[in-house]
Amino acid sequence: MVRTLPAFTALLSVAALATLAPAAHAGPTKAPVIGGAPAAAGKWPDIVAIYSVYPGNGSTIPDVVVRACTGTLIAPTVVLTAAHCLFDEDGNIDKPVKVIIGATVAPCDDDPEDPCSTAVSNGEEIAVKQAIPHPSYGTAAGNRDLGLLVLERASTKTPRIIGSDWVTAEIKDTARIAIAGWGSLDSDASEYVPELQEAYTTITDAACASDPHGCQPELRPGGEFIAGGGGIDTCPGDSGGPVYLEVGDETYVIGVTSRGFNDGPIDVYCKDGGIYTRADSDIAWIESSTGVTLTKPPAAEGEDDGGCCQTSEGLPIGSLLPLALGALGLALPRRRRSRA
């Protein structure tokens, strides 16, 4: 299942989903997301709340702008997210209308009567110019769940560097990671809050070798990984959001929240872990599609003697985060997109 919100807000429990149907919202005093907690103000300045239009019926029910997915600012005008966040229920490209970057609090929608629609805190709102899903998404040629948003203007927030080159050696089993987003707080993906949530967990299958869970053999090696579980997971609304890995003095984005397991319980969207697309799996496509040259990780110190960097096992917990469409011709598992 993809991790957009079944209602329309996929947030952190930490395993994301993707569907478009309205969801109930919890008040601001609701307990923290599954396995996580509210993030401190300014902790993740590159995280992005993505808003799309949820259509009404043209008469009695108006259109609503809803917080549908999460993303990461990787260049001043480019947001990295999941491809499934960029399609409507009929499989047509559905460009989000705006993003809010670096917010501690981001409203669930623009309905003034919704208690989840509070004022934005610390965020920068920018309109979306273009939505670009990966060309392989929904095909048999890799089905890579990556998407890009090109913004109408440059953000003033600092972009996050993708963990590529030598950093990829640290993307391994047991590596400690952080997941974050505005996804659901409960395992059945029904409760959402405006506060950004974060959690800490580990990579459990860096090669995504479990075909029963829904890993895609054509993307191995280096295309996907599995993380979370034991009550720490992303949920609907968290789709497209970041997986962070700290190496030495730097924190990189290494993954994009994609979906839950194929073989998980039908009525439980999150808690057992999920599948994440490697952020570095097609950097050439990102750069060619946007015309932007991404900042690469700085040269590792001590490369010659093998003493490169702090191991992921040594990461401080305070630096890590917790963690809609169906198949466009392929049956993608429980996506983590939401409709708050």
C-alpha positions as CSV (number, residue, x, y, z in Angstrom):
1,M,0.0,0.0,0.0
2,V,1.3,3.4,-0.9
3,R,1.8,5.9,1.9
4,T,-0.4,8.8,0.9
5,L,-3.3,9.3,3.2
6,P,-6.2,7.1,2.7
7,A,-7.9,10.2,3.8
8,F,-5.2,12.3,2.3
9,T,-2.5,12.9,4.8
10,A,0.2,10.3,5.1
11,L,2.2,11.0,8.2
12,L,4.6,9.3,10.5
13,S,3.8,6.3,12.3
14,V,6.6,5.7,10.2
15,A,5.6,3.7,7.1
16,A,3.8,5.7,4.4
17,L,0.6,5.0,2.3
18,A,-1.0,6.7,-0.6
19,T,-4.7,7.1,-1.3
20,L,-7.1,9.9,-1.7
21,A,-10.0,9.9,0.7
22,P,-10.8,12.2,3.6
23,A,-9.5,11.3,7.0
24,A,-10.4,12.2,10.6
25,H,-8.0,14.6,12.4
26,A,-6.7,14.4,15.9
27,G,-6.4,17.6,17.9
28,P,-3.0,19.1,18.6
29,T,-2.9,17.5,22.0
30,K,-3.0,14.0,20.5
31,A,-0.2,11.6,21.6
32,P,2.9,11.5,19.3
33,V,3.0,9.6,16.0
34,I,3.5,5.8,16.1
35,G,7.0,5.4,17.6
36,G,7.8,9.0,17.2
37,A,7.3,12.5,18.7
38,P,6.8,16.1,17.5
39,A,10.0,17.5,16.0
40,A,11.7,20.6,17.5
41,A,11.2,23.9,15.7
42,G,13.8,24.3,12.9
43,K,15.3,20.8,13.3
44,W,14.5,19.8,9.7
45,P,14.5,23.0,7.6
46,D,14.5,21.0,4.3
47,I,11.3,19.0,5.0
48,V,8.4,19.8,2.8
49,A,4.6,19.5,3.2
50,I,3.0,19.0,-0.2
51,Y,-0.5,20.2,-0.9
52,S,-2.9,19.0,-3.7
53,V,-6.5,19.8,-4.6
54,Y,-9.0,17.1,-3.4
55,P,-12.0,17.6,-5.8
56,G,-15.5,18.1,-4.5
57,N,-18.6,17.2,-6.4
58,G,-19.0,20.5,-8.2
59,S,-22.1,21.5,-6.3
60,T,-22.6,20.8,-2.6
61,I,-19.0,19.8,-1.7
62,P,-16.3,22.3,-2.6
63,D,-12.7,21.5,-3.7
64,V,-10.3,21.3,-0.7
65,V,-6.6,21.9,-0.8
66,V,-5.1,19.1,1.4
67,R,-1.7,18.2,2.7
68,A,-1.2,15.0,0.7
69,C,2.4,14.0,0.9
70,T,5.8,14.9,2.3
71,G,9.1,15.7,0.5
72,T,12.6,17.0,0.8
73,L,14.2,20.2,-0.6
74,I,17.3,19.0,-2.5
75,A,18.0,22.3,-4.4
76,P,16.6,25.8,-4.0
77,T,13.9,25.1,-6.7
78,V,13.6,21.3,-6.5
79,V,11.7,19.0,-4.1
80,L,12.3,15.2,-4.0
81,T,9.2,13.1,-3.3
82,A,7.5,9.9,-4.4
83,A,6.1,9.4,-7.9
84,H,2.8,8.1,-6.6
85,C,2.2,11.5,-5.0
86,L,2.0,13.0,-8.4
87,F,-1.0,11.1,-9.9
88,D,-4.7,11.2,-9.4
89,E,-6.9,8.2,-8.8
90,D,-7.3,7.8,-12.6
91,G,-3.6,7.6,-13.2
92,N,-3.2,11.1,-14.6
93,I,-0.4,13.5,-13.5
94,D,-1.9,15.7,-10.8
95,K,0.5,18.6,-10.1
96,P,0.4,19.7,-6.4
97,V,-0.5,23.4,-6.0
98,K,2.0,24.4,-3.4
99,V,4.5,23.3,-0.8
100,I,5.4,24.6,2.7
101,I,9.1,24.1,3.4
102,G,10.7,23.8,6.8
103,A,7.6,24.1,8.9
104,T,7.1,22.8,12.4
105,V,3.4,23.1,12.0
106,A,1.6,22.7,8.7
107,P,-2.2,22.7,8.3
108,C,-4.0,19.6,7.1
109,D,-6.1,21.5,4.7
110,D,-7.7,24.9,3.9
111,D,-11.0,24.1,5.6
112,P,-11.4,26.9,8.3
113,E,-13.7,24.6,10.4
114,D,-11.1,21.8,10.6
115,P,-9.2,21.9,13.9
116,C,-6.2,20.5,12.1
117,S,-5.9,23.6,9.9
118,T,-3.9,25.8,12.2
119,A,-1.5,28.6,11.3
120,V,1.8,27.6,9.6
121,S,4.9,27.8,12.0
122,N,8.4,28.5,10.6
123,G,7.4,27.4,7.1
124,E,8.0,29.0,3.7
125,E,5.1,28.6,1.2
126,I,5.9,28.4,-2.5
127,A,3.7,27.5,-5.5
128,V,4.6,24.4,-7.6
129,K,5.5,25.0,-11.3
130,Q,6.0,21.5,-12.5
131,A,5.6,17.9,-11.3
132,I,7.9,15.2,-12.8
133,P,7.4,11.5,-12.0
134,H,10.2,9.1,-12.8
135,P,9.7,7.8,-16.3
136,S,9.9,4.2,-15.1
137,Y,7.1,4.6,-12.6
138,G,4.1,2.4,-13.4
139,T,6.1,0.3,-15.9
140,A,7.9,-3.0,-15.9
141,A,11.2,-1.2,-16.4
142,G,12.0,-0.6,-12.8
143,N,8.8,1.1,-11.5
144,R,11.0,3.6,-9.5
145,D,8.9,5.5,-7.0
146,L,10.7,8.9,-7.3
147,G,9.1,12.2,-8.2
148,L,10.2,15.8,-8.5
149,L,8.6,19.2,-7.9
150,V,10.0,22.3,-9.6
151,L,9.1,25.4,-7.6
152,E,8.0,28.8,-9.0
153,R,10.8,30.5,-7.1
154,A,13.9,29.6,-5.1
155,S,13.5,28.7,-1.5
156,T,15.5,30.5,1.2
157,K,15.8,27.3,3.2
158,T,19.0,25.2,3.0
159,P,18.6,22.1,0.7
160,R,19.5,18.7,2.0
161,I,22.4,16.8,0.3
162,I,21.5,13.4,-1.1
163,G,23.7,10.6,0.3
164,S,25.5,9.5,-2.8
165,D,29.1,8.5,-3.7
166,W,31.1,7.3,-0.6
167,V,28.1,7.8,1.7
168,T,26.3,4.9,0.1
169,A,28.7,2.5,2.0
170,E,26.9,3.5,5.2
171,I,23.4,2.5,3.8
172,K,23.5,-1.0,5.4
173,D,21.6,-3.3,7.7
174,T,21.3,-2.0,11.3
175,A,22.3,1.6,10.2
176,R,20.4,4.1,12.5
177,I,18.2,6.5,10.6
178,A,15.6,9.2,11.2
179,I,12.2,9.4,9.5
180,A,9.9,12.4,9.5
181,G,6.6,13.6,8.1
182,W,3.0,14.7,8.5
183,G,1.5,11.2,8.3
184,S,-1.1,9.4,10.4
185,L,-0.5,8.9,14.1
186,D,-2.3,5.5,14.3
187,S,-1.8,2.2,12.6
188,D,-5.1,2.3,10.7
189,A,-4.3,5.7,9.2
190,S,-7.2,7.7,10.5
191,E,-5.7,10.4,12.8
192,Y,-3.7,13.4,11.7
193,V,-2.2,16.5,13.4
194,P,-0.6,19.7,12.1
195,E,2.7,19.1,14.0
196,L,5.7,17.6,12.2
197,Q,6.5,14.2,13.6
198,E,9.9,12.4,13.7
199,A,11.2,9.0,14.9
200,Y,14.3,6.9,15.0
201,T,14.7,3.4,13.7
202,T,17.1,1.2,11.7
203,I,17.5,-0.2,8.2
204,T,16.5,-3.9,8.3
205,D,17.2,-4.9,4.7
206,A,19.5,-2.6,2.9
207,A,19.2,-4.6,-0.3
208,C,15.4,-4.9,-0.2
209,A,15.8,-8.6,-0.9
210,S,12.3,-9.6,0.4
211,D,10.1,-10.3,-2.6
212,P,7.1,-11.3,-0.4
213,H,7.2,-7.9,1.2
214,G,7.0,-6.2,-2.2
215,C,10.6,-5.4,-3.0
216,Q,11.2,-5.0,-6.8
217,P,13.9,-7.3,-8.1
218,E,14.5,-5.1,-11.1
219,L,15.7,-2.3,-8.8
220,R,18.3,-4.4,-7.1
221,P,20.9,-3.6,-6.2
222,G,20.8,-0.1,-4.8
223,G,17.2,0.9,-5.7
224,E,15.2,0.3,-2.5
225,F,15.6,-0.7,1.2
226,I,13.4,-1.8,4.1
227,A,13.4,0.1,7.4
228,G,11.4,0.4,10.6
229,G,9.1,-2.0,12.4
230,G,8.3,-2.9,16.0
231,G,5.8,0.0,16.2
232,I,8.1,2.5,14.5
233,D,7.0,3.3,11.0
234,T,5.8,5.8,8.4
235,C,2.1,6.1,7.6
236,P,-0.2,7.6,5.0
237,G,0.7,11.2,4.5
238,D,4.4,10.5,5.0
239,S,4.7,9.4,1.3
240,G,7.6,11.0,-0.4
241,G,9.2,12.1,2.9
242,P,12.8,11.8,3.9
243,V,14.9,9.1,5.5
244,Y,17.9,10.7,7.1
245,L,21.3,9.2,7.8
246,E,24.0,11.0,9.8
247,V,27.6,10.3,8.8
248,G,30.3,12.2,10.6
249,D,29.3,15.8,10.9
250,E,26.7,15.7,8.1
251,T,23.1,14.4,7.8
252,Y,22.1,13.2,4.4
253,V,18.8,12.2,2.8
254,I,19.1,8.6,1.7
255,G,15.6,7.5,1.1
256,V,12.1,8.5,0.0
257,T,9.0,7.0,1.8
258,S,7.2,4.7,-0.7
259,R,5.0,2.0,0.6
260,G,4.0,-0.7,3.2
261,F,4.5,-4.4,2.8
262,N,2.5,-6.5,0.3
263,D,2.2,-9.3,2.8
264,G,1.1,-7.1,5.8
265,P,-2.4,-7.1,7.4
266,I,-5.0,-5.5,5.1
267,D,-6.4,-3.3,7.8
268,V,-3.1,-2.2,9.3
269,Y,-1.3,0.5,7.3
270,C,1.7,1.1,9.5
271,K,3.8,-0.2,12.4
272,D,5.6,-3.2,10.9
273,G,8.1,-1.3,8.7
274,G,8.0,-0.2,5.1
275,I,9.9,0.1,1.7
276,Y,11.9,3.2,0.8
277,T,13.3,4.2,-2.6
278,R,17.0,5.1,-2.5
279,A,17.3,8.9,-3.0
280,D,20.6,8.4,-4.9
281,S,19.2,5.7,-7.3
282,D,18.9,8.1,-10.3
283,I,20.7,11.4,-9.7
284,A,21.4,11.7,-13.4
285,W,17.6,11.8,-14.0
286,I,17.1,14.4,-11.3
287,E,19.7,16.7,-12.8
288,S,18.7,16.3,-16.4
289,S,15.0,16.7,-15.7
290,T,15.4,19.9,-13.7
291,G,18.6,21.5,-15.2
292,V,20.0,21.7,-11.7
293,T,23.4,20.4,-10.6
294,L,23.0,18.9,-7.1
295,T,25.5,19.5,-4.3
296,K,27.4,16.3,-3.7
297,P,28.8,15.0,-0.3
298,P,32.1,16.6,0.6
299,A,35.2,14.4,0.1
300,A,35.5,11.9,3.0
301,E,38.4,12.4,5.4
302,G,40.8,9.5,5.8
303,E,39.7,7.8,2.6
304,D,43.2,6.5,1.9
305,D,43.5,4.6,5.2
306,G,39.9,3.5,5.4
307,G,39.0,5.7,8.3
308,C,36.3,7.5,6.5
309,C,33.6,8.4,8.8
310,Q,31.6,7.7,11.9
311,T,29.6,4.5,11.4
312,S,25.9,4.7,11.2
313,E,25.6,2.5,14.3
314,G,27.1,5.4,16.3
315,L,24.5,8.0,15.4
316,P,23.0,10.0,18.2
317,I,19.3,9.2,18.5
318,G,18.4,12.9,18.6
319,S,19.4,13.2,14.9
320,L,17.0,10.6,13.5
321,L,13.3,10.6,12.4
322,P,10.5,8.0,12.5
323,L,8.7,7.2,9.4
324,A,-2.5,6.3,-3.4
325,L,-2.5,5.4,-6.0
326,G,-2.8,1.9,-7.1
327,A,-0.6,0.6,-9.8
328,L,-0.5,2.4,-13.1
329,G,-0.5,-0.9,-14.8
330,L,1.3,-2.5,-11.8
331,A,-0.2,-3.2,-8.5
332,L,1.9,-1.1,-6.1
333,P,1.6,-2.1,-2.5
334,R,0.0,0.1,0.1
335,R,1.3,3.6,-0.7
336,R,1.8,6.2,2.0
337,R,0.0,9.2,0.7
338,S,-2.8,10.8,2.5
339,R,-5.9,13.0,2.3
340,A,-6.0,14.8,5.6
